[in-house]
Amino acid sequence: MRTRPNIDSIALDTPKSIRRFNAEYSTLAVDKHNVPIVRALIARLFTQQLHKSLNLKALTELYRKELHKRGVDVPVTLILRKKPAEVLQDEVAIRIDFYKSPVIIKANLVSKPWLFRHNLLPALVSFLLILLTGGSLWYISVIIRRQLKLDRLKNEFISNITHELRTPLTILRSSNEAIAMFNVASDPEKLARYTGINSAVLLKLETEVERIMDISLIETNLYREDIKQINLHQLLSEIIQRFNIDEIGKIKLINEYPSILIFTDPYKIDTILSNLLDNALKYSGSDVSVLIEIFFAKNTWELKVTDTGKGISNEDLPLIFDKFYRVNTGDLHDIKGYGLGLSHVKGLVKSLKGKIDVKSKVGHGTIFTLKFPK
Ligand code: ADP
């Protein structure tokens, strides 16, 4: 005798392993509707007699076939649990009373790789969405921080510019009052001195205003580029000469290429170098020296401005090209400026398809390297 896996509710044997045993049979009439119960009873008797455990593998196979017939193609494994308490609410399980103490057969409906495969796409989409949301939040925070910084820098710019304007205005007002009150008109020497002061102050103001207007002109693309062939050595010498009127001998052009001609916009090169030299002198002690070097390669030419000034810290270095950025020196306006020079220089270098690079060491000095296509 054997149980029949495809008919009996509980299969004890696989179809391949058939056990024989002797028994005495007596015929017994069983109502048709009682046959399943009798079958289960006999199966239970056998298991108890043979101390044979359930063939879970065969049972799993049958269960899968049954599910397949109903169109459910989920990999299922059946597992045995001794404690009924281990069955959770939504689990598929059945209680078996074959043994002395009841056991639970539980259908593990999903295997991990299957779960993984079937959930991979939604998981990936969710992951991407999370990433996108996180990225957007991060980007928004970056923009907000940038805006806040710009706002702070703009305020500083306004405070700087009003400070810069107030000083010459005070000088102009005082000398004007002096001319009016002390009858200076009758003293030609004094009159010349006061008007001289006024002219110098007005000239300085004019230069400052022009500098700011220049920046806006180039930034709004209203400036007409004027590329022509120039003698670089000559141009640099002129600029250096202009600076050396006040700062005698502090700026030197080291290597000389008097005859080489290049195509560029001389006005832009003048503005770039003037800004760099102005900074090199501004942010240094009195015994500073500034060296300018020119290098020519096959397709490029390079300008190197090295100063022995106070240098820029590593924290400030990446920010000095930002508009309105000034290295924080407390609330002192000891060195005048609007934080526009280097951002303007960077814009000009870019407009000439060049690159600007800076290296600096606090207490030692700063090197600006500019590279342009020939
Ligand atoms: P400004 O000079 O008007 O403040 P810049 O954009 O020209 O603005 O320079 C930005 C900052 O970079 C300056 O505030 C200054 O602290 C620093 N800096 C620029 N050039 C030098 C230099 N050669 N040596 C030391 N610090 C410099």
Residues whose N, C-alpha, C, O or C-beta is under 5 A from the ligand:
A	BS01	ADP	N279 A280 Y283 G309 G311 I312 I320 Y325 R326 V327 K336 G337 Y338 G339 L340 G341 L342 S343 T366
